[in-house]
């Protein structure tokens, strides 16, 4: 972008489109290297008071500007594929279901790329870092539906595949459960925002209004 008050220079070295998982991390790393970074985001910065209370709060939940909806969830139809993406500061991290799985073995051994490199060794450090930054831990809550899944898995003799979902949610300090308790940043030595223990309200996909879900 040209600076009208300069002699033809630019007021940003790099322009990043979107502030979600890819955009926010790219902007951070570029800024850490001393580059002047401009982030462009279609959506606004939502607060606990402006996030939709649920997905039925259409004007704040869906992104359909022509219909007067300027929410967090954009739905794009591409032929036979439907793409769900976020439109807010934080992008898809605001509206995703906070499940953060690592690839299964089949991913690493796919014949299309398995011979290029040792993908598990290459990617492991980055998965470790992403999990640390996003505060990944197993969901400590087991519901009736979970028990049904466990029972079915055992009946199919694949009981070992049942496990709690890895989620990017703050439940409490040191592995404890502290629902509704607000504490100073527990992840980055106090440099990040305060967090509040998850109260299991189920509003993860319409934007966490309590500060338990770890977004960007």
Buried (B, 14 or more C-beta within 10 A) or exposed (E): EEEEEEEEEEEBEBEBEBBBBBBBBBBBEBBEEEEEBBBEBBBEEBEEEBBBEEBEBBEBBBBBEEEEBBBBBBEEEEEEEEEEBBBBBBBBBBBBEBEBEBEEEEEBEEEEEEEEEEBBEEBEEEBEEBBEBBBBBEBBEEEEEBEEBBEEBEEEEEEEEBEEBBBBBBBBBEEEEBBEBEBEEBBEEEEBEEBBBBBBBEBBBBBBBBBBBBBB
